[in-house]
Amino acid sequence: MYTQGLDQRGDNAAAPARADDPAALAAFQARIDREEKIEPNDWMPQGYRRTLVRQISQHAHSEIVGMLPEGNWITRAPSLRRKMILLAKVQDEGGHGLYLYSAAETLGVSRAELVGQLLAGKAKYSSIFNYPTLTWADIGAIGWLVDGAAIMNQVPLCRCSYGPYARAMIRICREESFHQRQGYELMLKLARGTPDQKRMAQNALDRWWWPSLMMFGPSDRDSVHSSQNAAWKIKRVSNDELRQKFVDVTVPQGHFLGLTFPDPDLKLDEGTGHWNHGPIDWAEFNRVVAGDGQCNRDRLAARRKAHAEGAWVREAAAAFAAKRAHARAAKAAE
């Protein structure tokens, strides 16, 4: 879901990288320029591999941590239909995380290592999940805004130059489109409901609008890796272009709901047809990414607790796999 990892320096960013052969680099770039997919067994520059591991793992972590704000509302959903929709959505997000961890493993890093980095607080996930879900309307706002922003980010990733990541994104994008539609439908029900329900929807929009715009990462002028990632065709559309497309699509949807965006500077540019938004509070973005958001500590505590409580499942699965392997070896030896 989330390409903020492309704009962040990894823990080993300051370490000197091993020089790649210039001829191999040129041949690799020629393949990229021909729109060929890079596969796990193909040669690739060390920087390309590191960038993909950082991006894919951050994406996977975001899907897994992203289950927490909504999972908290499953037992409090107002109807059986809403409960089933939310259960399906949270299940999808868990599946997305598994697809993405598997894609990262093709780059030579183990899932256990990636999860360990998350639990240790060394790995990043999308800043959007460090905001609380205070009312039922927040579930609608997350589907409409957060998943809507995710789709803007993720559709171009279906054409990422790395094959396993691009193929995983095809299914993920299909399911994310369902998530966005269910969120908007929920917001529509609330906006057309009682005055209290409409106020609840408006309050959710007020709180989630700016964090949703931050999801696209820093402005292009402040993005750390943009030019190289564009050359490698890992990321094909810039942060600001994606953000503008999201605003242009989402503002008319909000107006149809009869809601007001919490941005006094939001204005349609008649010349370009784009909606111009006000300044984003990047100080807040940096603070949340650095670990000082409203729910950073709660999210990591919940993941650590779940990981510890699930140890017996991992041990049982490993024992069963070892038992099957032993049985196959014994049968082959007969």
Residue pairs with C-beta under 8 A, 6 or more apart in sequence:
1 59
1 62
1 63
1 66
1 96
1 126
1 147
1 150
1 153
1 154
1 172
1 176
2 58
2 59
2 62
2 125
2 126
2 128
2 150
2 153
2 215
3 55
3 59
3 153
3 157
3 216
3 217
3 235
3 239
4 58
4 124
4 126
4 127
4 215
4 217
4 289
5 54
5 55
5 57
5 58
5 59
5 124
6 51
6 54
6 55
6 217
6 223
6 225
6 226
6 229
6 234
6 235
7 217
7 218
7 222
7 223
7 224
7 225
7 226
7 239
8 54
8 58
8 124
8 224
8 289
9 224
10 50
10 54
11 122
12 50
17 46
17 47
17 50
18 46
20 45
20 46
20 47
24 43
24 45
25 45
28 38
28 43
28 44
28 45
28 48
29 231
31 38
32 38
32 161
32 231
32 232
32 233
35 233
36 161
37 161
37 162
37 163
37 166
38 44
38 48
38 161
38 162
38 163
39 163
39 164
40 106
40 107
40 163
40 164
47 228
48 232
48 234
49 107
49 108
51 225
51 228
51 229
51 232
51 234
52 104
52 107
52 162
52 165
52 234
53 104
53 107
53 109
55 165
55 234
56 100
56 103
56 104
56 107
56 165
57 100
57 101
57 104
57 109
57 114
57 117
57 123
58 123
58 124
58 125
58 126
59 100
60 96
60 97
60 100
60 101
60 104
60 114
61 97
61 114
61 118
61 123
61 124
61 125
62 125
62 126
62 129
63 93
63 94
63 96
63 97
63 100
64 93
64 94
64 97
64 118
64 125
64 303
65 118
65 125
65 126
65 129
65 299
65 303
66 93
66 125
66 126
66 128
66 129
67 90
67 93
67 94
68 129
68 299
68 302
68 303
69 129
69 131
69 132
69 133
69 138
69 142
69 295
70 86
70 89
70 90
70 93
70 133
70 139
70 142
71 90
72 133
73 86
73 133
73 136
73 138
73 139
74 83
74 86
74 87
74 90
76 136
77 83
77 86
77 136
78 136
82 186
85 182
86 139
89 143
89 178
89 179
89 182
92 175
92 178
92 179
95 175
96 172
96 175
99 168
99 171
99 172
100 165
100 168
100 172
101 111
101 114
101 115
102 111
102 164
102 168
103 164
103 165
103 168
104 111
104 114
105 111
106 164
114 123
115 307
117 123
118 125
118 300
118 303
119 300
119 303
119 304
119 307
121 291
121 300
124 289
126 215
127 211
127 214
127 215
127 285
127 288
127 289
127 293
128 146
128 149
128 211
128 212
128 214
128 215
129 295
129 299
130 288
130 293
130 294
130 295
130 296
130 299
131 207
131 208
131 211
131 293
131 294
131 295
132 138
132 294
132 295
133 139
133 142
134 207
135 200
135 203
135 204
136 200
137 186
137 187
137 190
137 197
137 200
137 201
137 203
137 204
138 204
138 207
138 208
139 183
139 186
140 183
140 184
140 185
140 186
140 187
140 189
140 190
140 201
140 204
141 183
141 187
141 201
141 204
141 205
141 207
141 208
142 183
142 208
143 179
143 180
143 181
143 182
143 183
143 184
143 186
143 187
144 180
144 183
144 184
144 186
144 187
144 250
144 253
145 183
145 205
145 208
145 209
145 212
145 250
146 183
146 208
146 212
146 215
147 176
147 179
147 180
147 183
148 180
148 183
148 184
148 212
148 246
148 249
148 250
149 212
149 213
149 215
149 216
149 246
150 176
150 215
151 173
151 176
151 177
151 180
152 216
152 242
152 245
152 246
152 249
153 215
153 216
153 242
154 169
154 172
154 173
154 176
155 173
156 235
156 236
156 237
156 242
157 165
157 166
157 169
157 235
158 166
158 169
158 170
158 173
159 166
159 233
159 236
160 166
160 169
160 233
160 234
160 235
160 236
161 232
161 233
161 234
162 234
184 253
187 201
187 204
187 205
187 257
187 259
188 257
189 197
190 197
190 198
190 200
190 201
191 197
191 198
191 201
191 257
191 258
191 259
192 198
198 258
198 259
201 257
201 259
202 259
202 260
205 254
205 259
205 260
205 261
205 262
206 262
209 261
209 262
209 263
210 262
210 263
210 280
210 281
210 284
212 246
213 243
213 246
213 247
213 277
213 280
214 280
214 282
214 284
214 285
216 239
216 240
216 242
216 243
216 246
217 223
217 239
218 239
218 282
218 285
219 239
219 240
219 282
220 226
220 238
220 239
220 240
222 282
223 238
223 239
226 235
226 238
226 239
229 235
230 236
230 238
244 274
247 274
247 275
247 277
248 273
248 274
248 275
251 261
251 266
251 275
254 260
254 261
263 277
263 278
264 278
265 276
265 277
265 278
265 279
266 275
266 276
266 277
266 278
267 275
267 276
268 274
268 275
268 276
269 275
269 276
287 293
288 296
291 297
